[in-house]
């Protein structure tokens, strides 16, 4: 089983600079080491890094090296995502965007913080929403979708705050006056998911 660093977590430098001045692009690079650990960065400091994703102001472009496998995994879960979206009243494009950012559609992904599966459910969140096997795609997406539905209701359908709460925790959003917490990871995560969301919306229209 692979251990995944949270994709958004490696955008620290980008997120910090984004608070100071507009940034047009932060390309993401990746490689999988001999232990099966996937590494992501926007500052490639190892010869093994290859381009994973191009990120612009309003688009996310996957590197051709990864696009085929990424698209194949995404397509394999399309039916599950659509069914779950209808049942939980969360737009399928939003579910796809969260899954893409959280796990790149890998149902066996595990973060260093212990989040698991397609929607990277932390054990407490999984337990809270009755997910006993977070590596079961159907159970994981159902639990993650119901959590997103809850967060959207809690934050009055403010998508940015709901996504910030998904990443940093709902109490963190409340502590910061119902604003996106000033955490580098969260500051990068929210716009990344929103770009993916717009991309999937365009594809479905």
C-alpha positions as CSV (number, residue, x, y, z in Angstrom):
1,X,0.0,0.0,0.0
2,X,1.4,3.4,-1.0
3,X,1.8,6.2,1.5
4,X,0.8,9.6,-0.1
5,X,1.8,13.0,1.0
6,X,-1.2,15.2,0.6
7,X,-1.0,16.9,-2.8
8,X,-2.0,20.3,-1.4
9,X,0.6,20.0,1.4
10,X,3.5,20.3,-1.0
11,X,2.3,23.7,-2.3
12,X,3.5,25.5,0.9
13,X,5.9,27.8,-1.1
14,X,3.2,28.6,-3.6
15,X,0.6,29.2,-1.0
16,X,2.8,31.5,1.0
17,X,3.8,33.5,-2.1
18,X,0.2,33.7,-3.2
19,X,-0.6,35.6,-0.1
20,X,2.0,38.3,-1.1
21,X,1.6,38.6,-4.9
22,X,-0.4,36.9,-7.7
23,X,1.2,33.8,-9.0
24,X,0.3,32.7,-12.5
25,X,1.4,29.1,-12.2
26,X,2.8,26.5,-9.8
27,X,3.8,23.3,-11.6
28,X,3.7,20.1,-9.6
29,X,6.4,17.4,-10.0
30,X,6.2,13.8,-8.7
31,X,8.1,10.6,-8.4
32,X,7.5,7.3,-6.5
33,X,10.5,6.1,-4.5
34,X,11.8,2.6,-3.9
35,X,9.4,2.2,-0.9
36,X,6.4,3.0,-3.0
37,X,6.0,6.5,-1.5
38,X,4.8,9.1,-3.9
39,X,6.4,12.5,-3.5
40,X,5.0,15.8,-4.8
41,X,6.6,19.2,-5.0
42,X,6.5,22.5,-6.8
43,X,10.3,22.9,-6.4
44,X,11.9,19.7,-7.9
45,X,15.2,19.2,-6.1
46,X,15.8,15.6,-7.1
47,X,16.5,14.3,-10.6
48,X,13.8,11.7,-10.2
49,X,11.0,14.3,-10.2
50,X,9.1,14.6,-13.5
51,X,6.2,17.0,-14.3
52,X,3.0,15.8,-12.8
53,X,0.6,18.7,-13.2
54,X,0.5,22.3,-14.6
55,X,-1.6,24.6,-12.5
56,X,-2.7,28.0,-13.8
57,X,-5.0,30.8,-12.6
58,X,-8.1,29.0,-13.8
59,X,-7.0,25.6,-15.0
60,X,-5.3,22.4,-13.9
61,X,-3.4,20.6,-16.7
62,X,-2.2,17.0,-16.1
63,X,1.2,16.0,-17.5
64,X,0.8,13.6,-20.4
65,X,2.9,11.1,-18.5
66,X,0.2,10.9,-15.8
67,X,-2.9,11.9,-17.7
68,X,-3.7,8.5,-19.1
69,X,-3.6,6.6,-15.9
70,X,-5.3,9.4,-14.0
71,X,-8.1,9.6,-16.5
72,X,-8.5,5.8,-16.5
73,X,-8.8,5.7,-12.7
74,X,-11.2,8.7,-12.8
75,X,-13.4,7.0,-15.4
76,X,-13.5,3.8,-13.4
77,X,-15.2,5.6,-10.5
78,X,-17.5,7.8,-12.6
79,X,-20.6,5.7,-12.1
80,X,-20.0,5.4,-8.3
81,X,-19.5,9.2,-8.0
82,X,-22.6,10.0,-10.0
83,X,-24.8,7.6,-7.9
84,X,-23.3,8.9,-4.6
85,X,-23.8,12.5,-5.8
86,X,-27.5,12.0,-6.5
87,X,-28.0,10.2,-3.1
88,X,-26.1,12.8,-1.0
89,X,-27.1,15.9,-3.0
90,X,-23.5,16.9,-3.6
91,X,-22.6,17.8,-7.2
92,X,-20.6,15.0,-8.9
93,X,-18.0,17.6,-10.2
94,X,-17.3,18.6,-6.6
95,X,-16.8,15.0,-5.5
96,X,-14.5,14.4,-8.4
97,X,-12.5,17.5,-7.6
98,X,-12.1,16.6,-4.0
99,X,-11.1,13.0,-4.9
100,X,-8.6,14.2,-7.5
101,X,-6.9,16.6,-5.1
102,X,-7.0,14.2,-2.2
103,X,-5.9,10.9,-3.7
104,X,-5.6,11.3,-7.5
105,X,-8.3,8.6,-7.7
106,X,-6.2,6.0,-5.9
107,X,-8.5,4.0,-3.5
108,X,-5.5,2.7,-1.6
109,X,-3.9,6.1,-0.9
110,X,-2.8,6.8,2.7
111,X,-1.4,10.1,3.8
112,X,1.3,10.6,6.4
113,X,-1.4,12.0,8.7
114,X,-3.3,8.7,8.4
115,X,-6.1,9.8,6.0
116,X,-7.3,7.0,3.9
117,X,-8.9,6.1,0.6
118,X,-10.3,8.0,-2.3
119,X,-11.5,11.0,-0.2
120,X,-8.8,10.7,2.4
121,X,-11.0,10.2,5.4
122,X,-9.3,10.5,8.7
123,X,-10.2,7.7,11.1
124,X,-12.4,10.0,13.3
125,X,-14.3,11.3,10.3
126,X,-14.7,7.8,8.9
127,X,-16.1,6.6,12.3
128,X,-18.3,9.7,12.5
129,X,-20.0,8.8,9.2
130,X,-20.1,5.1,9.7
131,X,-17.3,4.1,7.3
132,X,-15.8,0.9,8.7
133,X,-13.6,0.1,5.6
134,X,-12.2,3.4,4.2
135,X,-10.5,1.4,1.4
136,X,-13.9,0.3,0.0
137,X,-14.4,2.9,-2.7
138,X,-18.2,3.0,-2.3
139,X,-18.1,3.4,1.5
140,X,-15.3,6.0,1.3
141,X,-17.0,8.2,-1.3
142,X,-20.3,7.9,0.6
143,X,-18.7,9.0,3.8
144,X,-16.8,11.8,2.2
145,X,-19.8,13.0,0.3
146,X,-22.0,13.0,3.4
147,X,-19.3,15.0,5.2
148,X,-19.1,17.5,2.4
149,X,-22.9,17.8,2.5
150,X,-22.8,18.5,6.2
151,X,-20.0,21.1,5.8
152,X,-21.9,22.9,3.1
153,X,-25.0,23.1,5.3
154,X,-22.9,24.2,8.3
155,X,-21.2,27.0,6.3
156,X,-24.3,28.2,4.5
157,X,-23.3,26.7,1.1
158,X,-20.1,28.7,1.1
159,X,-18.0,26.3,-1.0
160,X,-14.6,27.9,0.0
161,X,-15.3,27.5,3.7
162,X,-16.7,23.9,3.2
163,X,-13.5,22.9,1.4
164,X,-11.3,24.7,4.0
165,X,-13.1,22.8,6.7
166,X,-12.7,19.5,4.8
167,X,-9.0,20.1,4.8
168,X,-8.3,21.8,8.1
169,X,-11.3,20.8,10.2
170,X,-14.5,22.7,10.8
171,X,-13.4,24.0,14.2
172,X,-10.4,25.6,12.6
173,X,-12.6,27.5,10.2
174,X,-14.8,28.6,13.1
175,X,-11.8,29.7,15.2
176,X,-10.7,32.0,12.4
177,X,-14.0,33.8,12.2
178,X,-15.4,31.7,9.4
179,X,-12.6,32.5,7.1
180,X,-10.1,30.2,5.4
181,X,-7.5,29.4,8.1
182,X,-4.1,30.9,7.4
183,X,-2.5,27.5,7.0
184,X,-0.2,27.1,4.0
185,X,-1.7,23.7,3.1
186,X,-5.3,24.9,3.3
187,X,-4.5,28.2,1.5
188,X,-3.3,26.0,-1.4
189,X,-5.9,23.3,-1.1
190,X,-9.0,25.4,-1.6
191,X,-8.1,27.1,-4.9
192,X,-6.7,23.8,-6.2
193,X,-10.0,22.0,-5.6
194,X,-11.9,25.0,-7.0
195,X,-9.9,24.8,-10.2
196,X,-10.6,21.1,-10.5
197,X,-14.2,21.7,-9.8
198,X,-14.5,24.2,-12.6
199,X,-12.7,21.8,-14.9
200,X,-15.1,19.0,-14.2
201,X,-18.1,21.3,-14.4
202,X,-17.0,22.3,-17.9
203,X,-16.5,18.7,-18.9
204,X,-19.9,17.7,-17.8
205,X,-21.7,20.6,-19.5
